[in-house]
Amino acid sequence: MDSSNVLHEPPSAVSKTKQKSRGYETLKKTISAPLSAFVCLQLNAENGISSSLDYLTVHSYLVAALTQFLGLTGAAILFDILKVEKDVCWIRVAREDMSAVLAAVSSWHGTASDPGKLGWIVKAKGNWLSCLIPQQEQDIWND
C-alpha cells in the first residue's frame, strides 16, 4: 500500500496507547496553560496596627491600587476574592492580568483611618492553586 495515500490524523493534546499484554489503555493528556492565576496578599500596616480585613475592604483596596497604577484600564481588571482571613486574602485574576495586578498592589500605598500607611505584601503567586496552598502553609513554621 502506498503511504502517500494514507490520511494521518492531526496531532492532538490527548494520545492513547493500548497495552495489549496488560489489557488496559493508558491515556496521556497535556495540560495547557490555565486561564487563571492566583495571588495571596497580606495587608501591611505601617504602625503595626492589626487590621482585620473583610471582602468589601479588600475589594476597595485592590480597586484603589489598580486605578492608581493603571487608571481606568486598571479599574476594569476583573478579580475574584476567594478567601479573606485576618490580614491575608487570596484572589484569582486572569493569567494575562497577573503581572499588572502584582505591579499595582506591590507599589500601592494607601492610607488608613488611623495615622499611617497601608501596603500589600505578595505572599504567593502562581497558576496552580494546589501548589500554592502547601507553600503558604509552610510559612506557618517559618514565622
Backbone as CSV, one residue per row, in Angstrom:
resi,resn,N_x,N_y,N_z,CA_x,CA_y,CA_z,C_x,C_y,C_z
1,MET,0.838,-1.182,0.000,0.000,0.000,0.000,0.879,1.239,0.000
2,ASP,0.532,2.220,-0.781,1.313,3.439,-0.908,1.061,4.326,0.311
3,SER,2.134,4.739,0.987,1.981,5.526,2.211,1.534,6.950,1.931
4,SER,1.671,7.431,0.716,1.245,8.794,0.405,-0.272,8.919,0.347
5,ASN,-0.983,7.804,0.170,-2.443,7.837,0.107,-3.098,7.702,1.478
6,VAL,-2.316,7.421,2.510,-2.861,7.218,3.852,-3.064,8.578,4.513
7,LEU,-4.244,8.798,5.052,-4.528,10.035,5.767,-4.041,9.897,7.198
8,HIS,-3.382,10.893,7.672,-2.883,10.898,9.046,-3.761,11.822,9.873
9,GLU,-4.035,11.390,11.088,-4.819,12.230,11.989,-3.942,13.373,12.478
10,PRO,-4.522,14.550,12.665,-3.732,15.663,13.196,-3.353,15.376,14.647
11,PRO,-2.199,15.867,15.081,-1.808,15.633,16.475,-2.766,16.352,17.410
12,SER,-3.072,15.730,18.505,-3.972,16.346,19.477,-3.308,16.335,20.840
13,ALA,-3.976,16.959,21.784,-3.439,17.030,23.138,-3.606,15.712,23.874
14,VAL,-4.470,14.853,23.382,-4.718,13.568,24.039,-4.173,12.460,23.149
15,SER,-3.357,11.602,23.731,-2.852,10.458,22.973,-3.184,9.187,23.739
16,LYS,-3.541,8.150,23.020,-3.915,6.885,23.643,-2.923,5.814,23.213
17,THR,-2.545,4.965,24.149,-1.712,3.814,23.826,-2.364,2.581,24.409
18,LYS,-2.428,1.575,23.621,-3.070,0.331,24.044,-1.982,-0.639,24.486
19,GLN,-2.081,-1.119,25.691,-1.170,-2.130,26.217,-1.848,-3.474,26.033
20,LYS,-1.476,-4.186,24.973,-2.154,-5.446,24.664,-1.877,-6.510,25.713
21,SER,-0.667,-6.555,26.189,-0.339,-7.622,27.131,-1.002,-7.412,28.490
22,ARG,-1.282,-6.189,28.849,-1.848,-5.918,30.170,-3.357,-5.735,30.145
23,GLY,-3.921,-5.466,29.005,-5.365,-5.360,28.898,-5.938,-4.024,29.335
24,TYR,-5.143,-2.978,29.424,-5.692,-1.676,29.773,-5.144,-0.630,28.809
25,GLU,-5.777,0.520,28.857,-5.429,1.602,27.954,-4.853,2.753,28.764
26,THR,-3.711,3.262,28.363,-3.090,4.391,29.034,-3.465,5.661,28.288
27,LEU,-3.908,6.650,29.014,-4.330,7.908,28.418,-3.406,9.012,28.917
28,LYS,-2.812,9.766,28.008,-1.931,10.873,28.364,-2.570,12.164,27.890
29,LYS,-2.548,13.179,28.749,-3.120,14.472,28.377,-2.140,15.565,28.765
30,THR,-1.882,16.440,27.836,-1.039,17.590,28.098,-1.930,18.721,28.597
31,ILE,-1.598,19.251,29.752,-2.392,20.332,30.327,-1.885,21.646,29.747
32,SER,-2.780,22.365,29.137,-2.399,23.658,28.571,-2.303,24.689,29.694
33,ALA,-1.850,25.843,29.354,-1.719,26.906,30.345,-3.097,27.256,30.901
34,PRO,-3.213,27.397,32.214,-4.510,27.714,32.809,-4.951,29.139,32.467
35,LEU,-6.233,29.376,32.571,-6.779,30.695,32.262,-6.628,31.666,33.421
36,SER,-6.538,31.138,34.647,-6.495,31.980,35.836,-5.162,31.858,36.550
37,ALA,-4.850,32.887,37.315,-3.691,32.877,38.195,-4.181,33.239,39.593
38,PHE,-3.433,32.822,40.592,-3.839,33.018,41.977,-2.766,33.800,42.717
39,VAL,-3.206,34.689,43.613,-2.289,35.532,44.366,-2.738,35.548,45.820
40,CYS,-1.773,35.388,46.721,-2.033,35.525,48.152,-1.397,36.832,48.605
41,LEU,-2.203,37.714,49.178,-1.746,39.029,49.603,-1.925,39.190,51.105
42,GLN,-0.989,39.908,51.719,-1.102,40.234,53.134,-1.056,41.746,53.266
43,LEU,-1.978,42.300,54.042,-2.014,43.742,54.256,-0.956,44.109,55.282
44,ASN,-0.146,45.106,54.955,0.920,45.551,55.838,0.603,46.965,56.296
45,ALA,0.447,47.156,57.609,0.175,48.471,58.167,1.470,49.053,58.720
46,GLU,1.696,50.340,58.459,2.946,50.995,58.830,3.173,51.011,60.340
47,ASN,2.170,51.323,61.098,2.310,51.451,62.546,2.063,50.153,63.289
48,GLY,2.023,49.051,62.588,1.776,47.769,63.237,0.336,47.610,63.692
49,ILE,-0.536,48.437,63.162,-1.954,48.352,63.508,-2.494,47.055,62.929
50,SER,-3.046,46.218,63.787,-3.612,44.967,63.271,-4.980,45.276,62.685
51,SER,-5.082,45.077,61.401,-6.355,45.355,60.747,-6.952,44.050,60.258
52,SER,-8.173,43.810,60.655,-8.889,42.632,60.205,-9.643,43.011,58.936
53,LEU,-9.353,42.299,57.864,-9.953,42.609,56.570,-11.312,41.955,56.405
54,ASP,-12.137,42.544,55.567,-13.361,41.909,55.097,-13.372,42.025,53.570
55,TYR,-14.333,41.381,52.936,-14.364,41.331,51.474,-14.503,42.720,50.845
56,LEU,-15.318,43.572,51.436,-15.536,44.906,50.881,-14.273,45.759,50.978
57,THR,-13.566,45.662,52.101,-12.327,46.415,52.277,-11.261,45.940,51.299
58,VAL,-11.129,44.618,51.149,-10.160,44.069,50.192,-10.482,44.564,48.784
59,HIS,-11.749,44.514,48.411,-12.158,44.966,47.077,-11.806,46.437,46.870
60,SER,-12.113,47.290,47.854,-11.843,48.721,47.686,-10.342,49.004,47.638
61,TYR,-9.539,48.300,48.438,-8.086,48.491,48.402,-7.500,48.029,47.063
62,LEU,-7.987,46.907,46.541,-7.464,46.403,45.269,-7.856,47.307,44.101
63,VAL,-9.096,47.778,44.091,-9.526,48.696,43.028,-8.737,50.003,43.118
64,ALA,-8.480,50.483,44.338,-7.683,51.703,44.503,-6.268,51.506,43.965
65,ALA,-5.669,50.351,44.252,-4.312,50.070,43.770,-4.278,49.976,42.250
66,LEU,-5.241,49.267,41.669,-5.280,49.110,40.214,-5.557,50.436,39.512
67,THR,-6.433,51.248,40.081,-6.756,52.547,39.489,-5.574,53.504,39.597
68,GLN,-4.891,53.491,40.736,-3.739,54.364,40.922,-2.622,54.004,39.941
69,PHE,-2.447,52.727,39.673,-1.344,52.277,38.820,-1.677,52.370,37.332
70,LEU,-2.903,51.995,36.945,-3.250,51.897,35.525,-4.428,52.770,35.101
71,GLY,-4.970,53.559,35.994,-6.100,54.415,35.646,-7.365,53.604,35.405
72,LEU,-8.162,54.018,34.441,-9.417,53.325,34.149,-9.186,51.911,33.628
73,THR,-8.067,51.697,32.958,-7.741,50.348,32.493,-7.570,49.411,33.682
74,GLY,-6.926,49.885,34.726,-6.746,49.079,35.934,-8.056,48.812,36.650
75,ALA,-8.941,49.798,36.647,-10.239,49.613,37.293,-11.075,48.568,36.571
76,ALA,-10.770,48.321,35.298,-11.536,47.345,34.515,-11.016,45.918,34.659
77,ILE,-9.891,45.727,35.346,-9.354,44.375,35.533,-10.246,43.620,36.507
78,LEU,-10.683,42.454,36.087,-11.568,41.639,36.920,-10.754,40.750,37.845
79,PHE,-11.232,40.586,39.063,-10.615,39.670,40.016,-11.698,39.094,40.906
80,ASP,-11.433,37.916,41.423,-12.339,37.259,42.366,-11.628,37.147,43.697
81,ILE,-12.310,37.509,44.756,-11.757,37.341,46.099,-12.195,35.969,46.580
82,LEU,-11.233,35.088,46.776,-11.549,33.715,47.139,-11.657,33.513,48.644
83,LYS,-10.767,34.154,49.402,-10.751,33.936,50.849,-10.148,35.159,51.525
84,VAL,-10.723,35.537,52.652,-10.189,36.613,53.481,-10.130,36.095,54.905
85,GLU,-8.957,36.186,55.501,-8.782,35.725,56.878,-7.775,36.632,57.567
86,LYS,-8.207,37.339,58.601,-7.395,38.323,59.324,-6.854,39.361,58.346
87,ASP,-5.538,39.391,58.123,-4.956,40.376,57.210,-4.458,39.752,55.905
88,VAL,-4.887,38.528,55.607,-4.460,37.802,54.408,-5.668,37.541,53.514
89,CYS,-5.465,37.686,52.203,-6.538,37.376,51.262,-5.973,36.638,50.051
90,TRP,-6.811,35.821,49.442,-6.496,35.088,48.212,-7.381,35.629,47.112
91,ILE,-6.780,35.953,45.961,-7.559,36.433,44.826,-7.219,35.610,43.584
92,ARG,-8.158,35.617,42.646,-7.959,34.969,41.346,-8.117,36.033,40.265
93,VAL,-7.156,36.071,39.347,-7.196,37.020,38.233,-6.932,36.256,36.938
94,ALA,-7.221,36.878,35.829,-6.871,36.285,34.540,-5.350,36.213,34.445
95,ARG,-4.852,35.129,33.876,-3.403,34.897,33.829,-2.667,36.052,33.149
96,GLU,-3.247,36.600,32.087,-2.571,37.684,31.378,-2.590,38.999,32.155
97,ASP,-3.442,39.115,33.182,-3.501,40.322,34.006,-2.665,40.215,35.276
98,MET,-2.087,39.046,35.549,-1.400,38.857,36.826,-0.227,39.815,37.002
99,SER,0.575,40.043,35.987,1.732,40.928,36.146,1.293,42.361,36.443
100,ALA,0.220,42.815,35.821,-0.286,44.162,36.094,-0.824,44.264,37.516
101,VAL,-1.528,43.235,37.971,-2.065,43.233,39.336,-0.926,43.220,40.350
102,LEU,0.088,42.397,40.122,1.225,42.336,41.047,1.965,43.665,41.105
103,ALA,2.161,44.302,39.968,2.826,45.606,39.949,1.991,46.652,40.680
104,ALA,0.684,46.610,40.495,-0.191,47.600,41.127,-0.231,47.436,42.644
105,VAL,-0.418,46.203,43.122,-0.550,46.018,44.575,0.785,46.175,45.290
106,SER,1.886,45.843,44.628,3.176,45.975,45.306,3.655,47.423,45.365
107,SER,3.132,48.285,44.504,3.537,49.693,44.527,2.508,50.595,45.208
108,TRP,1.380,50.045,45.618,0.308,50.849,46.209,0.601,51.152,47.670
109,HIS,0.374,52.404,48.057,0.450,52.814,49.459,-0.818,53.588,49.762
110,GLY,-1.706,52.965,50.499,-2.960,53.605,50.856,-2.853,54.241,52.223
111,THR,-3.903,54.900,52.624,-3.938,55.497,53.953,-5.067,54.872,54.738
112,ALA,-4.819,54.658,55.997,-5.827,54.084,56.888,-6.535,55.208,57.619
113,SER,-7.624,54.870,58.295,-8.323,55.874,59.094,-7.456,56.293,60.279
114,ASP,-6.675,55.351,60.810,-5.690,55.686,61.837,-4.453,56.247,61.130
115,PRO,-3.634,56.998,61.830,-2.429,57.526,61.182,-1.536,56.384,60.685
116,GLY,-1.041,56.548,59.496,-0.151,55.531,58.946,-0.558,55.136,57.544
117,LYS,0.326,54.418,56.902,0.084,53.978,55.530,-0.123,52.477,55.489
118,LEU,-0.800,52.048,54.424,-1.059,50.630,54.197,-0.361,50.196,52.920
119,GLY,-0.064,48.924,52.838,0.514,48.365,51.621,0.249,46.872,51.581
120,TRP,0.454,46.277,50.418,0.263,44.838,50.251,1.614,44.140,50.170
121,ILE,1.702,42.971,50.758,2.847,42.080,50.608,2.353,40.877,49.819
122,VAL,3.052,40.544,48.734,2.691,39.374,47.932,3.321,38.156,48.597
123,LYS,2.475,37.299,49.171,2.958,36.109,49.883,3.186,34.931,48.941
124,ALA,2.327,34.771,47.944,2.442,33.662,46.991,1.716,34.053,45.710
125,LYS,2.203,33.507,44.585,1.560,33.759,43.295,1.869,32.595,42.378
126,GLY,0.942,32.302,41.491,1.174,31.219,40.548,-0.086,30.835,39.804
127,ASN,0.095,29.894,38.878,-1.020,29.449,38.043,-1.793,28.290,38.648
128,TRP,-1.219,27.591,39.606,-1.848,26.388,40.152,-2.073,26.578,41.646
129,LEU,-3.321,26.707,42.038,-3.666,26.926,43.436,-3.232,25.759,44.311
130,SER,-3.314,24.549,43.781,-2.950,23.367,44.570,-1.468,23.356,44.926
131,CYS,-0.641,24.062,44.183,0.788,24.161,44.512,1.063,25.307,45.479
132,LEU,0.234,26.326,45.473,0.462,27.497,46.313,0.037,27.288,47.755
133,ILE,-1.020,26.524,47.974,-1.535,26.353,49.332,-0.524,25.657,50.239
134,PRO,0.108,24.542,49.832,1.129,23.953,50.709,2.303,24.897,50.946
135,GLN,2.660,25.707,49.943,3.739,26.676,50.096,3.359,27.701,51.163
136,GLN,2.112,28.143,51.166,1.642,29.104,52.154,1.565,28.467,53.535
137,GLU,1.131,27.212,53.609,1.051,26.507,54.887,2.438,26.347,55.496
138,GLN,3.458,26.199,54.666,4.818,26.022,55.148,5.306,27.282,55.854
139,ASP,4.788,28.450,55.472,5.192,29.692,56.117,4.804,29.737,57.587
140,ILE,3.851,28.928,58.000,3.472,28.870,59.412,4.677,28.486,60.255
141,TRP,5.478,27.558,59.745,6.635,27.067,60.501,7.836,27.991,60.363
142,ASN,7.838,28.885,59.397,8.971,29.781,59.181,8.840,31.104,59.917
143,ASP,7.673,31.416,60.432,7.471,32.705,61.119,8.108,32.715,62.485
